[in-house]
């Protein structure tokens, strides 16, 4: 569904987006690009200051580069100053700095009187590993200025990489950089918003929950015609794939897994697993639309759940773990169904019940699509983000 948003020239804003692009892309980057696109289409003047982690060398050499550049990168600061001078934005919207953009570019914005909005897509303010997930379980040991646990527990797979992330978090916390330079924070769920208020000392009136923008397809499917239960996302431990496979083995509902070609893998799937690799949005859309429902079995808090929102937009309901931001993704028995996170028996029961009630899948799917239009669409994201811009500009 296309956006019809327009703005008068007198209300036109000049917006500079600042973000580092991760190697594997992901929902956060896609949503940032979608927000940029819709603001351009609405008539605002939008530019980007961006770096890509693909430019880093592979292996240890790349890690050393990241360590050297993550906190204070003179080159990125010089280039950022030049961008501010040439573009002269009304507002800066930052998203992700690590590892190639120094977060201290925010001080330059402060010096020049340019307001800053910062979208926090992960938990890096309270967890050096960004996920609060360790060895298959939730972990909150670093909260309250105890980042050193990130090194003791080797949270990033090596002591070197863990030390880099711990040093990054420690410097941000001790310098109070974000507190002194960010005018307003954005998260993509109410759960993450409340988490950061409680654990990162962000004031309640300085943070808003705005779900990421997703494309709403022009047509929906009848979920009752779906041929399998789907999973889409990175093949990593925190996504709960093993919980899903164990549940499928119990209930015998057919399951298909999909990951993007650029996503890394850190789990070994059994040879019997039906897994595909998608190469673009068209592949993924077809995968969503041939499913009866999508299973979102995450074991970690999540911050939003973009694949769930995308599935709902196609009219395919979501069976989600009741954990973290997934609590905000669906409404129980209205737009989807919850199961107890990590409980493969409960998931198996819920999968079988949905599979055997195709009409319910269609009902939930159509309600979920309407919910996605109202809450996750480009228009919804635009209106809520623009309101934040106007607030900080006032």
Secondary structure, 3 states (H helix, E strand, C coil): CCCCCCCCHHHCCEEEEEEEECCCCCHHHHHHHHHHHHHHHCCCEEEEEEEEHHHCCCHHHHHHHHHHHCCCCHHHHHHHHHHHHHHCCCEEEEEECCCCCCCCHHHHHHHCCCEEEEECCCCCCCCCCCCCEECCEECCCCCCCCCCHHHHCCCCCCHHHHHHHHHHHHHHHHHCHHHHHCCEEEECCHHHHHHHHHHCCCCHHHEEECCCCCCCCCCCCCHHHCCCEEEECCECHHHCHHHHHHHHHHHCCCEEEEEECCCCECCCCCCCCCEEEECCHHHHHHHHHCCCEEEECCCCCCCCCHHHHHHHHCCCEEEEECCHHHHHCCCECCCEEEECCCCHHHHHHHHHHHHCCHHHHHHHHHHHHHHHHHHCCHHHHHHHHHHHHHHHHC
